[in-house]
Amino acid sequence: MPSLDEPPKQRRAGLAGPPPTWLIVAIVGVLLSYPIVAAYFANQAEVTYSDFKRAVKEDRVVEVRVASDAISGVMYKPGSAVPPIKPDLKIKPVDPNLVPFRSIRVSPDEELLKTLESQNVRVIGVEASDWTGSLFFLALLALPLIFLFSMGRRMKDAQSGFMAIGKSKAKIAVETDVKTTFKDVAGVDEAKAELQEVVDYLRYPMKYERLGGRMPKGILLVGPPGTGKTLLAKAIAGEAGVPFFFISGSEFVEMFVGVGASRVRDLFEQARKKAPCIVFIDELDALGRARGSGPMAHEEREQTLNQLLVELDGFDSRSGVILMAATNRPEILDPALLRAGRFDRNVLVDRPERIGRRAILAIHAQKVPMEDPTALDELAAMTPGFAGADLANLINEAALLAVRRGRETVGRDELLEAVERVIAGLEKKNRTLMPKERETVAHHEVGHALVALSLPGVDPVRKISIIPRGIAALGYTLQVPTEDRFLMTQRELENKIAVLLGGRIAEELVTGEISTGASDDIQKATDIARRMVTEYGMSQTLGRASYQRDQGPTFMGGKGARGDHSEETAREIDVEIRDIIDQQYQRAREILRSREGVLRSAAKVLLERETITGEELIALAQSQTKPTVRAAG
C-alpha cells in the first residue's frame, strides 16, 4: 500500500489524454513506408510466361530471380547502358479473377534455363517471393483493428474512472510506513497526555471493555495553524502500530451531486476492513461548516456532512477504528457534529510556552550541527507566540544563513538573524534612501526605543536598525519579551500605545514635519485603543461594558466583530478612542522632549552604523544624563 510520502498516482480518465506512443509510431511508420512500397508496385510489370521468355531471348532481361515455385526478372531498356530502378517482370495469371492479389506461381522450364545460361543472364535464387506486398497489406488491415481496440480500452478506462469518482481519496499508510512517534512531538504535553490513552486502547482494548468503557467516537484536535495537529495524529498511529487513513476535508466535496456522500461511505467501509486503524480528516471546517451558512440550502457540501453524521451515529468505537479530525476554526463547525456521541472529545493543541519551544527547537536542531546548543535557550525566550511550524522554519533559516556564509556549524549570530528575518522580513540593503529619508527613519526608530526604555512594563529593546526589511519597513525597532504574557493591564496597554506613537513624535520634534512612515504605528495604536473601549471595558466614560460581539479569537487576533450599540454610543466610542490616543501622545511627547539630546545623538550613531543594540542605546543615554564632576581649585 502507498505511504503518506509517496506522490498520488495519476489516472487518465476520459478521451482527453494523449494516445499511446506505440500507436503513433506505427501510424507514422506506415505513412512513411507507403510511398516506397507504392513505387515498388508501380514499377512492376506483369507479363505472360511466353512474353517473359521472348524478353529473355531478345536480351532485355539481365537478372532473373528463381524461387521454388516462381520466377521474375529485371529488364534493361533497349539501348540503355544503365538499368532502371525497376521494373520487375512478373508472370501474371492466366485468369486474373482466380487470384486477385497474387501472381500465379510457375517454375522455369529447361528451355528458359538454357537460354539464360547461353546469354550469361544473372540468376539469383531466393527462398520466397512477393512477401513485401503481403506484409504491407496485412499492416493496412491490422492498423484499423489496433486503433479500434485502443479506443475501446480508453473508453473503458474513462468509464471506470467516472465510476470511481465516488471512491474515497484517502491516502493509506500501513503500520510499517508510519515512522512518527511521540518522541517527534514536543511542546504540547497536555494534548499528548490526553491522546496517550487512545494509543493504549488500540494496544489493549480488553482493558477498557472489561469495565464497560469505550473510546470516544471522534476526537477533534483544535488549535492555531502550525501547532502540530496532523503530527499528533500520525504519532498516535506510529505508537499504536496501526494503519493510518489521511484525507483532507476538501477532498470530499466535488461538483457532482452525491459524490461526497459516496466517498464518506467508502472511507468508513475501507477503515472497517483495516481495523484497528486511525482515520484522520484534516481541515474539517471545509466539510463540517454549519449547515445553512452557504448560498444554497441543499448544496453538495451539506449532503456530504449529513452522510458523515449518519456514519458517526452508526459508528461503533469498539470496532477498533478511531476517527480523528483537525481544524483551526471550531467556531464555524456545525453544532450537530460536535455533540456528544459524534466528536465527543475536543483536544486543544495550543502554541507552546517557553519550555515547549525549547523542546521543539531541540528536536529540529538534531539535524543541524549547532555551535552552541545553549543558544536555543535564548532563542526560546525570544519567540513567544511562535508555533511549532514557525520554530522549524526558524532553524531552517539559520541553517541556510550558515551555508551562505560558508560556515560548518550554525552559530548564535545565525539564530538571532533568523529570528529577525522571520519577524521583520528579508534585509534589503540595495534599497537606497535619500539622505533626508534616512535621517527621518533614524529619528523615528530611536523615538520608539527611547519611549520604550522610559516606561515600565514594556518589552525591552534588543536592536534598532535603519536597514529596510520586508515589503514596506524602512527600519525597525526589535523588542523581545523576556517571558510569556497572558494578561495585560490597562497601564501596560497605554504604555504600548505611547511606544507606537514615539516614532511620529520624534519626527515632529527634530524635523518639524510628519511623514507617512508612522501610518502602521497609528493603525496599531488605534486598534488597541478601540479594544480597550469596546471589549476590555477600560473606559471611564462608557463604563465597564462590552460594545462588541466576538466572532473570532480574542486579543489582537480576532477575525472580526460586529457592534451591538446605537449611533450615539458609536460616536462616544470614537471620542473615547481619540482621547486615549491624545493622552498617550502627550506622554510620549514629554518623554522625548526631556531626552531630545539623547534622541539626536543616538540617531547620529544609527546613521553611521545603521544598527545599534539596546544595550548601546542605554549606555549612550546614561552617559549623557550622568552629572559632570569637576575638580575644585
C-alpha positions in Angstrom: 0.0 0.0 0.0 1.3 3.5 -0.7 2.7 5.5 2.2 2.0 9.2 3.0 5.2 10.3 1.5 4.5 8.8 -1.9 3.0 11.1 -4.6 -0.5 10.1 -5.6 -0.8 8.1 -8.8 -2.4 10.0 -11.6 -5.1 8.2 -13.5 -6.0 9.2 -17.1 -9.8 9.3 -17.4 -11.8 10.2 -20.5 -10.6 10.6 -24.1 -8.7 13.8 -23.4 -5.4 12.1 -22.7 -2.7 11.5 -25.4 -2.8 8.3 -27.5 -0.3 5.5 -26.7 3.2 6.1 -28.1 3.5 2.8 -29.9 0.3 3.6 -31.8 1.7 6.9 -33.0 5.0 5.3 -34.1 3.1 2.5 -36.0 0.9 5.1 -37.9 3.9 7.3 -38.8 5.9 4.2 -39.9 3.2 3.0 -42.3 2.7 6.5 -43.7 6.4 6.9 -44.4 6.8 3.4 -45.9 3.7 3.8 -48.1 5.3 5.8 -50.9 8.3 3.4 -51.1 6.0 0.3 -51.3 3.7 2.1 -53.7 6.6 3.0 -56.0 7.8 -0.6 -55.9 4.5 -2.0 -57.0 4.0 0.8 -59.6 7.3 -0.2 -61.3 6.3 -3.9 -61.5 5.2 -5.2 -64.9 3.2 -8.4 -65.2 3.7 -10.4 -68.4 2.7 -13.8 -69.6 5.2 -16.6 -69.5 5.7 -16.7 -73.2 6.3 -12.9 -73.3 8.8 -13.3 -70.5 10.8 -16.0 -72.5 10.6 -13.7 -75.5 12.1 -10.9 -73.5 14.9 -13.2 -72.3 15.7 -14.2 -75.9 15.7 -10.5 -77.0 18.4 -9.8 -74.4 16.1 -7.4 -72.5 16.3 -9.3 -69.2 19.6 -9.0 -67.3 18.7 -10.6 -63.9 16.3 -13.4 -63.0 15.2 -14.4 -59.6 14.2 -18.0 -59.4 12.3 -19.5 -56.4 11.0 -23.0 -55.9 7.7 -22.0 -57.4 8.1 -18.7 -59.2 10.3 -16.6 -61.5 10.7 -12.9 -62.1 13.3 -10.7 -63.7 14.8 -7.2 -64.1 14.7 -5.7 -67.5 17.0 -3.2 -69.3 15.6 -0.7 -71.5 16.7 -1.3 -75.1 19.8 0.8 -76.0 20.4 1.9 -72.4 23.6 1.0 -70.5 22.2 1.7 -67.1 19.3 -0.4 -65.7 16.3 1.4 -64.3 15.3 1.4 -60.6 12.8 -1.3 -61.6 10.7 -2.7 -63.4 10.2 -6.2 -62.3 8.9 -8.7 -64.8 6.3 -11.0 -63.2 4.4 -13.8 -64.6 0.7 -12.8 -64.5 -2.1 -15.3 -64.0 -3.9 -16.7 -67.0 -7.3 -15.6 -65.4 -6.9 -12.5 -63.2 -10.1 -13.3 -61.4 -8.8 -16.5 -59.9 -6.1 -15.0 -57.7 -6.8 -11.2 -57.3 -3.8 -10.2 -55.3 -1.0 -12.6 -56.3 0.6 -13.9 -59.5 0.3 -17.5 -60.4 3.4 -19.3 -59.3 5.2 -21.2 -62.1 8.5 -23.0 -62.3 11.1 -22.3 -65.1 11.4 -24.9 -67.8 14.6 -26.2 -69.3 14.4 -24.1 -72.4 14.3 -20.9 -70.3 17.2 -22.1 -68.2 19.4 -22.9 -71.2 18.6 -19.6 -72.8 19.6 -17.8 -69.6 22.8 -19.8 -69.4 23.7 -19.1 -73.0 23.1 -15.3 -72.6 25.0 -15.1 -69.4 22.0 -13.7 -67.5 22.5 -13.4 -63.8 20.3 -15.9 -61.9 19.5 -15.3 -58.2 17.9 -17.9 -56.1 15.5 -16.8 -53.3 13.5 -18.7 -50.7 10.3 -16.8 -51.1 8.9 -14.1 -53.3 6.4 -11.4 -53.0 6.3 -11.3 -49.2 6.7 -7.5 -49.0 3.4 -6.8 -50.6 1.6 -9.3 -48.4 3.1 -7.8 -45.3 2.1 -4.3 -46.4 -1.5 -5.4 -46.9 -1.6 -7.1 -43.6 -0.3 -4.0 -41.9 -3.0 -1.9 -43.6 -5.6 -4.4 -42.4 -4.3 -4.5 -38.8 -4.0 -0.8 -38.2 -7.7 -0.1 -38.1 -8.2 -3.0 -35.8 -5.5 -1.8 -33.5 -6.9 1.7 -33.5 -10.4 0.4 -32.6 -9.0 -1.8 -29.9 -7.1 1.1 -28.3 -10.1 3.4 -28.4 -12.2 0.7 -26.7 -9.7 0.3 -24.0 -9.6 4.1 -23.4 -13.3 4.3 -23.3 -13.4 1.5 -20.8 -10.8 3.4 -18.6 -12.8 6.5 -18.9 -16.0 4.7 -17.8 -14.1 3.1 -14.9 -12.6 6.4 -13.9 -16.0 8.0 -13.9 -17.5 5.2 -11.8 -14.6 5.6 -9.3 -15.3 9.2 -8.7 -17.3 8.2 -5.6 -14.4 6.3 -4.2 -12.5 7.7 -1.2 -9.3 9.5 -2.0 -7.8 8.8 1.4 -4.1 8.1 1.5 -3.4 4.9 3.4 -0.2 4.2 5.3 0.2 0.8 6.7 1.6 0.2 10.2 5.1 -0.2 9.0 5.0 3.1 7.0 4.2 5.4 9.9 7.5 6.2 11.5 6.4 9.2 13.6 6.1 8.7 17.3 5.5 10.8 20.4 9.3 11.4 20.6 8.9 13.6 17.4 6.2 15.7 19.1 7.1 18.4 21.7 5.6 21.5 23.2 2.1 20.0 23.5 2.4 17.8 26.6 -1.2 18.2 27.7 -2.5 17.1 24.3 -0.1 14.2 24.3 -1.3 13.1 27.7 -4.9 13.1 26.6 -4.2 11.2 23.4 -1.9 8.6 25.2 -5.0 6.6 26.2 -6.0 6.4 22.6 -2.8 4.5 21.9 -3.3 2.4 25.0 -6.8 1.5 23.8 -5.6 0.4 20.4 -3.0 -1.8 22.0 -5.1 -3.2 24.9 -8.8 -2.8 24.1 -9.9 -5.5 26.5 -8.6 -3.5 29.4 -11.2 -0.8 28.7 -14.0 -3.1 27.6 -13.7 -5.1 30.9 -15.2 -2.2 32.8 -17.6 -1.3 30.1 -15.6 1.7 28.9 -15.3 2.7 25.3 -13.2 5.2 23.4 -14.8 8.5 22.2 -16.3 8.1 18.7 -14.5 11.1 17.5 -11.5 13.2 18.7 -11.3 16.8 17.4 -7.9 18.5 17.5 -8.4 22.3 17.8 -5.6 24.9 17.6 -3.9 27.6 15.6 -2.2 26.7 12.3 1.2 25.1 12.6 0.9 23.8 16.1 1.3 20.1 15.2 -2.3 18.7 15.0 -1.5 16.5 12.0 1.8 15.4 13.5 0.0 14.3 16.7 -2.4 12.1 14.7 0.5 10.5 12.8 2.3 10.0 16.1 -0.7 8.1 17.6 -0.7 5.8 14.5 3.0 5.3 14.8 2.9 4.5 18.5 0.0 2.1 18.2 1.4 0.4 15.0 -1.9 0.6 13.1 -2.8 1.7 9.6 -3.4 5.4 9.1 -6.0 6.9 6.8 -5.3 10.5 5.9 -7.7 12.7 3.9 -8.5 16.4 3.7 -12.0 17.7 4.2 -12.0 19.5 0.9 -11.4 16.1 -1.0 -14.9 15.0 -0.1 -16.7 17.8 -2.0 -17.0 17.7 -5.8 -19.2 19.4 -8.4 -21.3 16.2 -8.9 -24.2 15.7 -6.5 -23.8 12.7 -4.2 -20.0 12.2 -4.8 -19.0 13.5 -1.3 -21.5 11.3 0.5 -20.3 8.3 -1.5 -16.7 9.0 -0.6 -17.7 9.2 3.1 -19.4 5.8 2.9 -16.4 4.3 1.1 -13.9 5.7 3.6 -15.6 4.1 6.6 -16.0 0.9 4.7 -12.3 0.7 4.0 -11.5 1.7 7.6 -13.6 -1.2 9.0 -11.8 -3.7 6.8 -8.4 -2.4 8.1 -9.4 -2.2 11.8 -7.8 -1.4 14.2 -6.8 1.8 12.4 -7.0 5.6 12.6 -9.0 7.8 10.2 -7.8 11.4 10.2 -9.7 14.2 8.5 -7.6 17.3 8.1 -9.2 20.8 7.8 -12.6 19.5 9.0 -14.1 23.0 8.6 -14.0 22.5 4.8 -16.5 19.7 5.2 -18.3 20.4 8.5 -19.2 24.1 8.2 -22.6 24.9 9.8 -25.5 24.0 7.6 -27.5 26.8 6.1 -24.5 29.2 6.0 -23.9 28.7 2.3 -25.7 30.3 -0.7 -27.9 27.3 -1.2 -29.9 25.3 1.4 -29.3 21.9 -0.1 -25.8 22.1 -1.6 -23.5 19.2 -2.1 -21.4 20.1 1.0 -24.4 19.8 3.2 -25.3 16.4 1.8 -21.7 15.2 2.5 -21.9 16.5 6.1 -25.3 14.7 6.6 -23.7 11.4 5.4 -20.8 12.0 7.8 -23.2 12.5 10.7 -25.1 9.3 9.8 -21.8 7.3 9.7 -20.8 8.7 13.1 -24.2 7.7 14.5 -23.8 4.1 13.3 -20.1 4.0 14.1 -19.1 1.7 16.9 -15.8 2.6 18.5 -15.4 -1.0 19.6 -14.7 -1.9 16.0 -11.2 -0.6 16.6 -11.5 2.4 14.2 -10.5 5.8 15.8 -11.9 8.8 14.0 -9.8 12.0 14.4 -10.1 15.4 12.8 -8.3 18.7 13.0 -9.4 22.3 12.5 -8.3 25.8 13.4 -11.8 27.3 13.0 -14.0 25.3 15.5 -16.5 28.3 15.8 -17.9 27.6 12.3 -18.4 23.9 12.7 -22.0 22.5 12.7 -23.3 22.0 16.3 -24.6 18.6 15.3 -21.1 17.5 14.5 -19.8 18.5 17.9 -22.5 17.0 20.1 -21.7 14.0 22.4 -21.8 10.7 20.6 -20.0 12.1 17.5 -16.9 14.2 18.2 -17.0 13.6 22.0 -13.6 15.0 22.9 -12.0 18.3 21.9 -8.3 18.4 22.4 -6.6 21.9 22.4 -3.3 22.0 20.6 -2.1 25.5 21.5 1.0 27.5 20.8 3.8 26.2 23.0 5.2 28.1 26.1 8.9 28.7 26.6 9.7 25.2 27.9 7.8 23.7 25.0 9.5 26.0 22.5 12.9 24.9 23.8 11.9 21.2 23.4 10.7 21.8 19.8 13.9 23.7 18.9 15.9 20.8 20.3 14.1 18.3 18.0 14.6 20.3 14.9 18.2 21.2 15.9 19.1 17.5 15.9 19.5 17.6 12.1 21.6 20.7 12.2 25.2 21.0 13.6 25.0 23.6 16.4 28.0 25.6 17.5 26.5 26.3 20.9 23.4 24.3 21.9 22.7 26.6 24.9 21.8 29.4 22.4 18.5 27.6 22.0 17.5 28.8 25.5 17.9 32.4 24.4 16.1 31.6 21.2 13.1 30.1 23.0 12.8 33.2 25.2 12.8 35.4 22.1 10.0 33.7 20.3 6.7 33.9 22.3 3.7 33.2 20.2 5.7 31.0 17.7 4.0 27.8 16.7 5.9 24.6 16.0 6.0 25.2 12.3 7.4 28.7 12.9 10.2 27.3 15.0 11.0 24.6 12.4 11.2 27.4 9.8 13.5 29.4 12.1 16.0 26.6 12.5 16.0 26.1 8.7 16.6 29.8 8.0 19.5 29.7 10.4 21.0 26.7 8.6 20.6 28.5 5.2 22.3 31.6 6.6 25.2 29.5 7.8 25.6 27.8 4.4 25.5 31.2 2.7 28.3 32.4 5.0 30.4 29.3 4.4 30.3 28.1 8.0 30.4 24.5 9.1 28.1 25.0 12.1 25.1 27.1 13.0 26.1 29.7 15.5 24.3 32.2 17.7 24.5 35.0 15.2 22.7 32.9 12.5 19.9 32.0 15.0 19.4 35.7 16.0 19.5 36.8 12.4 16.9 34.1 11.6 14.6 35.5 14.3 14.8 39.0 12.8 14.3 37.6 9.3 11.1 35.7 10.3 9.7 38.6 12.3 10.7 41.6 10.2 11.4 40.1 6.8 14.4 39.9 4.5 17.0 42.7 4.5 17.0 44.9 1.5 20.5 46.6 1.6 20.2 47.5 -2.1 17.3 49.8 -1.4 18.8 53.3 -1.4 17.1 56.1 0.6 17.6 59.7 0.2 19.7 61.4 3.0 16.7 63.2 4.4 14.7 60.0 4.4 17.4 58.1 6.2 17.6 60.8 8.8 13.8 60.7 9.3 13.8 56.9 9.7 16.7 57.1 12.2 14.9 59.6 14.4 11.7 57.6 14.1 13.2 54.3 15.3 15.2 55.9 18.1 11.9 57.7 19.2 10.3 54.3 19.6 13.2 52.9 21.5 13.6 55.9 23.9 9.9 55.8 24.9 10.1 52.0 25.4 13.2 52.5 27.7 11.4 55.2 29.7 8.2 53.3 30.5 7.7 50.3 32.9 6.3 47.0 31.8 7.3 47.4 28.2 9.2 44.7 26.3 12.9 45.6 26.3 14.6 46.9 23.2 17.0 44.5 21.7 18.0 46.1 18.4 17.4 49.2 16.3 18.1 49.3 12.6 17.5 51.5 9.6 18.2 48.7 7.1 15.0 48.2 5.2 13.3 44.9 5.7 10.2 43.2 4.3 7.8 44.8 1.9 7.5 48.4 3.4 9.6 48.6 6.5 12.3 51.2 6.1 13.6 50.5 9.6 12.6 48.6 12.7 12.9 48.5 16.5 13.1 44.9 17.7 11.5 44.4 21.2 11.8 41.0 22.6 9.8 39.9 25.7 11.6 38.2 28.5 8.7 35.9 29.4 5.3 34.7 28.2 2.4 37.1 28.9 -1.2 36.0 29.2 -2.7 39.2 30.7 -2.0 42.9 30.2 -3.1 45.7 32.5 -4.7 49.0 31.4 -1.4 50.8 32.1 0.6 48.3 30.1 -1.7 48.8 27.1 -1.4 52.6 27.4 2.4 52.3 27.5 2.2 50.2 24.4 0.3 52.9 22.6 2.8 55.5 23.8 5.7 53.5 22.3 3.9 53.2 19.0 3.4 56.9 18.9 7.0 57.7 19.8 8.2 57.5 16.2 5.8 60.1 14.9 6.6 62.5 17.8 10.4 62.1 17.2 10.0 63.1 13.5 8.0 66.1 14.5 10.5 67.3 17.2 13.6 67.0 15.0 12.4 67.8 11.5 9.3 69.9 12.3 7.3 67.8 9.9 5.5 64.5 9.9 5.6 61.7 7.3 3.7 58.7 6.2 6.2 56.4 7.9 4.0 56.2 11.0 0.8 55.0 9.3 1.2 51.4 10.5 2.0 52.6 14.1 -1.1 54.8 14.2 -3.3 51.9 12.9 -2.0 49.5 15.6 -2.4 52.1 18.4 -5.9 52.9 17.3 -6.8 49.2 17.3 -5.5 48.7 20.8 -7.5 51.8 22.0 -10.6 50.5 20.3 -10.4 47.2 22.0 -9.8 48.9 25.4 -13.1 50.7 24.9 -15.3 48.2 23.2 -14.0 44.8 24.5 -12.0 45.2 27.7 -14.3 47.7 29.5 -11.4 50.1 30.2 -13.3 53.4 29.6 -14.4 55.7 32.4 -17.0 57.4 30.2 -18.7 54.4 28.7 -18.4 52.2 31.7 -17.4 48.6 32.2 -19.4 47.2 29.3 -18.6 45.4 26.1 -19.9 47.0 22.9 -18.7 44.4 20.5 -19.7 40.8 19.9 -16.7 38.5 19.3 -16.7 36.4 16.2 -13.2 35.0 16.5 -10.2 34.6 18.7 -9.7 37.4 21.2 -6.9 39.8 22.0 -5.5 41.4 18.8 -6.0 38.4 16.7 -9.8 38.3 16.1 -11.4 37.5 12.8 -13.8 40.4 13.1 -16.7 41.5 15.2 -19.9 43.5 14.9 -21.2 46.2 17.2 -24.4 46.0 19.2 -24.9 49.6 20.0 -26.6 52.8 18.8 -25.2 55.6 16.7 -24.9 57.8 19.7 -22.8 55.2 21.5 -20.7 54.7 18.4 -20.0 58.5 18.5 -19.0 58.3 22.1 -16.7 55.3 21.4 -14.9 57.3 18.7 -14.5 60.2 21.1 -13.1 58.0 23.8 -10.6 56.3 21.4 -9.4 59.7 20.3 -9.0 60.8 23.9 -6.9 57.7 24.8 -4.6 58.3 21.7 -4.2 62.0 22.6 -3.3 61.3 26.2 -0.6 58.8 25.3 0.6 61.2 22.6 1.3 63.8 25.2 3.0 61.4 27.5 5.4 60.2 24.8 6.0 63.8 23.7 7.1 64.9 27.2 9.5 61.9 27.4 11.2 62.7 24.1 11.4 66.4 24.8 13.2 65.7 28.1 15.6 63.4 26.2 16.0 65.3 23.0 19.7 65.3 23.2 19.9 61.6 23.6 17.5 61.3 20.6 19.7 63.3 18.3 23.0 61.7 19.5 21.6 58.1 19.1 20.1 58.9 15.7 23.5 60.2 14.6 25.2 57.0 15.7 22.5 55.0 14.0 23.0 56.8 10.7 26.7 56.0 10.8 26.4 52.3 11.8 22.9 51.5 10.5 22.4 49.2 13.5 22.7 49.6 17.3 21.7 47.3 20.2 19.5 48.1 23.1 22.5 48.0 25.5 24.4 50.5 23.4 21.4 52.9 23.5 21.1 52.5 27.3 24.8 53.2 27.7 24.6 56.3 25.4 21.6 57.6 27.4 23.3 57.1 30.7 26.5 58.8 29.6 24.5 62.0 28.6 22.5 62.1 31.8 25.4 61.5 34.2 26.3 64.6 36.1 29.7 66.1 35.4 32.1 66.3 38.4 34.8 68.9 38.2 37.9 69.1 40.5 38.0 72.1 42.9 40.6 74.8 42.5 
